[in-house]
């Protein structure tokens, strides 16, 4: 038998050493994979930390450790956030597959300890003030064993939080256009004007933007979804609104209006069924409608528990 295969030259030996170095190189952990995916989804360390429910410092440490381990940077740090390098973009499908398997394992383990399903619902802030809590209360009355988790989602958080499995579906008034999402519109509602009960316009069932522009207003962050819409509506009529105050949340604007700071504009879903002493709500003469959307991943059908709750919600707003 020939024994020539034992006689390796220097080049062959070098190739063998490199091969062993690659094989013996420490593999990255599942946690590192989850951190890579979270930063890729959120586009920032702070966003990834919210997805993972850990501190931004912990995400940064894990990311630096992973980059040091593999020998190159995974993301370009820019003023616009963390931009994935081509190597990371090419891994997205694999990262999604690993994440999906982890999610299934976690669900099966949790089900073995808790047979009852916990429905995880994300809601845009305004819907979470009245409509969603009322519908959840009705669901609990109908099914005393019903359990849920409710969180607030802003427009830029809907897709990453759904893809990361933090919520089963989201309830929003946002128009979202993404092939990864399935949108089901349950109803539509217009804008209303909220004011103190003794405001000069409080005796009116309906008011116009022209009338509103003559009074102080409570507005929102200029970059927010609702403020950009309101600004556009005023601009289309050649009106310049007069803002005395601005705030981030609709609930805060509602309270400031009650305290005579100024008028505020909200979608009717936000004040659904609300009987707040000291507040008057008037409709607006506008043909603009907000959708009440159920948003879920197109690849993930909703559970029976989710469909049962959505049915309750839809009947409540009929």
C-alpha positions in Angstrom: 0.0 0.0 0.0 1.3 3.4 -0.9 2.1 5.6 2.1 2.6 8.8 0.0 -0.3 10.5 1.7 1.8 10.9 4.9 4.4 12.9 3.0 3.0 16.5 3.2 5.0 19.4 2.1 5.1 22.9 3.8 2.2 24.2 1.8 0.0 21.3 2.7 1.0 21.7 6.4 0.1 25.4 6.3 -3.3 24.6 4.8 -3.9 22.0 7.5 -3.0 24.5 10.3 -5.4 27.1 8.8 -8.2 24.5 8.6 -7.7 23.5 12.3 -7.7 27.1 13.3 -11.0 27.7 11.6 -12.5 24.5 13.1 -11.3 25.3 16.6 -12.3 29.0 16.4 -14.9 29.7 19.2 -18.4 29.6 17.9 -20.8 32.5 18.6 -23.5 31.9 21.1 -27.3 32.0 20.7 -27.3 35.2 22.7 -24.8 36.8 20.3 -27.0 35.8 17.4 -30.1 37.4 19.1 -28.1 40.6 19.7 -27.0 40.8 16.1 -30.5 40.3 14.9 -31.9 42.9 17.3 -29.5 45.6 16.2 -30.2 44.7 12.6 -33.9 45.0 13.2 -33.9 48.2 15.3 -31.0 50.0 13.6 -29.6 51.2 16.9 -28.2 49.9 20.2 -31.0 51.6 22.2 -33.7 50.1 20.0 -32.1 46.6 20.3 -32.0 47.0 24.1 -35.7 47.7 24.2 -36.4 44.6 22.1 -34.2 42.4 24.3 -35.3 44.1 27.6 -31.6 44.7 28.6 -29.5 47.8 29.0 -27.9 49.5 26.0 -24.5 49.0 27.6 -25.1 45.2 27.7 -26.0 45.2 23.9 -22.8 47.3 23.2 -20.6 45.0 25.1 -22.0 41.9 23.4 -21.7 43.5 20.0 -18.1 44.5 20.6 -17.3 41.0 21.9 -18.8 39.4 18.8 -17.0 41.7 16.4 -13.7 41.0 18.3 -14.4 37.3 18.2 -15.1 37.1 14.4 -12.4 39.6 13.5 -14.3 42.4 11.7 -17.1 45.0 12.3 -20.7 43.9 11.7 -22.1 47.4 11.4 -21.0 50.8 10.2 -21.7 53.4 12.9 -23.3 56.4 11.2 -25.4 59.4 12.2 -28.4 57.6 10.8 -27.8 54.6 13.1 -26.1 51.2 12.7 -25.9 50.2 9.0 -25.3 46.5 8.5 -22.2 45.5 6.4 -22.9 43.2 3.5 -21.8 40.1 5.5 -24.6 40.8 8.0 -27.3 41.5 5.4 -26.4 38.1 3.8 -27.0 36.4 7.1 -30.5 37.9 7.7 -32.3 34.8 6.5 -30.2 32.5 8.7 -30.7 34.8 11.7 -34.4 34.7 11.1 -34.4 30.9 11.0 -32.4 30.6 14.3 -34.7 33.2 16.0 -37.8 31.3 14.8 -36.5 28.0 16.3 -35.6 29.7 19.6 -39.1 31.2 19.7 -40.7 27.8 19.2 -38.6 26.2 21.9 -39.5 29.0 24.3 -43.2 28.7 23.6 -43.2 24.9 24.0 -41.3 25.2 27.3 -43.7 27.9 28.6 -46.7 25.9 27.6 -45.4 22.9 29.5 -45.5 25.0 32.6 -48.5 27.2 31.8 -51.1 25.5 29.5 -53.2 28.7 29.1 -52.2 31.0 26.2 -51.2 34.6 27.0 -52.2 36.9 24.2 -49.5 39.6 23.6 -51.0 42.8 22.2 -49.3 46.0 21.1 -51.4 49.2 20.8 -50.8 52.7 19.5 -50.9 55.1 22.4 -54.3 56.7 21.7 -56.0 53.3 21.4 -54.6 52.2 24.7 -56.4 55.0 26.6 -60.0 53.8 26.3 -60.9 51.6 23.4 -58.5 48.7 23.9 -58.8 48.6 27.7 -62.6 48.5 27.4 -62.6 45.8 24.9 -60.1 43.7 27.0 -62.4 44.1 30.0 -65.3 42.8 27.9 -63.1 39.9 26.8 -62.3 39.0 30.4 -66.0 39.2 31.3 -66.8 36.7 28.6 -63.8 34.5 29.4 -62.6 34.6 33.0 -59.5 32.5 32.0 -58.4 35.0 29.4 -54.8 36.3 30.0 -53.0 39.1 28.1 -50.1 41.4 27.9 -50.6 44.9 26.7 -47.9 47.3 25.5 -47.6 50.6 23.7 -46.1 50.7 20.2 -45.2 53.8 18.2 -45.3 53.6 14.4 -41.6 52.8 13.9 -41.8 50.0 16.5 -44.6 48.0 15.0 -42.7 45.9 12.5 -39.6 45.1 14.6 -41.6 44.2 17.7 -43.8 41.9 15.7 -40.9 40.3 13.9 -39.1 39.8 17.2 -42.1 38.1 18.7 -42.7 40.5 21.5 -46.3 40.9 20.4 -48.7 38.6 18.5 -50.4 41.5 16.7 -50.7 45.3 17.0 -53.7 47.6 17.0 -52.9 50.9 15.3 -54.3 54.0 13.6 -51.2 54.1 11.4 -51.2 53.3 7.7 -48.4 50.8 7.2 -47.2 49.5 3.8 -44.9 46.6 4.1 -45.1 43.1 2.4 -44.1 41.5 5.7 -47.3 42.8 7.4 -50.9 41.7 7.1 -53.3 44.7 7.6 -57.0 44.2 8.5 -59.1 47.4 8.9 -61.9 47.0 11.5 -63.4 50.5 11.3 -62.7 54.2 10.6 -63.1 57.3 12.6 -62.6 61.0 12.1 -60.9 63.8 14.0 -62.5 65.5 17.0 -61.6 68.7 18.9 -61.2 68.4 22.7 -61.6 71.5 24.9 -62.6 72.6 28.4 -66.3 72.5 29.1 -66.5 76.3 29.4 -64.4 77.1 26.3 -66.1 79.6 23.9 -66.6 76.8 21.4 -67.8 74.3 23.9 -71.5 74.8 23.0 -70.9 73.5 19.5 -71.4 70.0 18.3 -69.2 70.6 15.3 -66.4 73.1 14.7 -64.3 74.1 11.7 -60.5 74.4 11.3 -61.0 78.2 10.7 -62.7 78.5 14.1 -60.0 76.4 15.8 -57.1 78.4 14.3 -58.4 81.5 16.2 -57.7 79.9 19.6 -54.7 78.5 21.4 -53.9 74.9 20.7 -52.0 72.0 22.4 -49.9 70.3 19.8 -47.5 67.3 19.6 -43.9 66.7 18.6 -43.5 68.3 15.1 -42.0 65.0 13.8 -44.8 62.8 15.1 -47.3 61.1 12.9 -50.4 63.0 14.3 -48.8 66.4 14.3 -47.6 66.1 10.7 -51.1 65.2 9.7 -52.7 68.1 11.6 -50.2 70.6 10.1 -51.0 69.3 6.6 -54.8 69.8 7.2 -54.2 73.4 8.4 -51.8 74.1 5.5 -54.3 72.9 2.9 -56.7 75.5 4.0 -54.1 78.3 4.2 -54.4 78.4 8.0 -51.6 78.9 10.6 -52.4 77.3 14.0 -51.4 79.0 17.2 -49.7 76.5 19.6 -49.4 77.5 23.2 -48.0 74.1 24.2 -46.7 70.8 22.8 -46.5 67.4 24.3 -45.6 63.8 23.4 -48.7 61.9 24.5 -52.4 62.3 23.5 -53.4 61.6 27.1 -51.3 64.6 28.2 -52.8 66.9 25.5 -56.3 65.8 26.6 -55.5 66.8 30.2 -54.0 70.1 29.2 -57.1 71.0 27.2 -59.3 70.2 30.2 -57.1 72.6 32.2 -57.8 75.5 29.8 -54.3 75.5 28.1 -55.8 75.1 24.6 -57.7 73.0 22.2 -56.3 69.7 21.0 -57.2 67.5 18.0 -57.5 63.7 18.5 -58.9 60.8 16.5 -62.3 59.7 17.8 -60.9 56.3 18.8 -58.8 57.9 21.5 -61.9 59.3 23.3 -64.1 56.3 22.6 -66.8 56.0 25.2 -65.1 58.5 27.5 -67.2 60.7 29.8 -64.7 63.0 31.3 -66.1 65.8 33.5 -64.8 69.2 32.5 -64.3 68.3 28.9 -66.3 68.9 25.8 -65.7 67.0 22.5 -66.8 68.4 19.1 -66.6 66.9 15.7 -64.7 68.5 12.9 -65.9 69.4 9.4 -63.2 67.2 7.7 -63.4 64.3 5.3 -60.4 62.6 6.9 -60.6 59.2 8.4 -58.3 57.2 10.7 -58.3 53.4 10.3 -58.4 51.0 13.2 -56.0 48.3 12.0 -55.1 44.9 13.2 -51.5 44.4 12.1 -49.8 41.0 12.2 -47.0 39.3 10.3 -48.1 38.0 6.9 -46.4 34.7 7.5 -47.9 34.1 11.0 -51.7 33.3 11.3 -53.4 34.6 14.4 -54.4 32.2 17.1 -58.0 31.4 18.0 -57.6 33.5 21.2 -56.5 36.5 19.1 -59.4 36.1 16.7 -61.9 35.8 19.6 -60.6 39.1 21.0 -60.6 40.9 17.7 -64.3 39.8 17.2 -65.1 41.4 20.6 -63.3 44.6 19.7 -65.1 44.8 16.3 -68.5 44.3 17.8 -67.8 47.0 20.4 -67.2 49.7 17.8 -70.0 48.7 15.4 
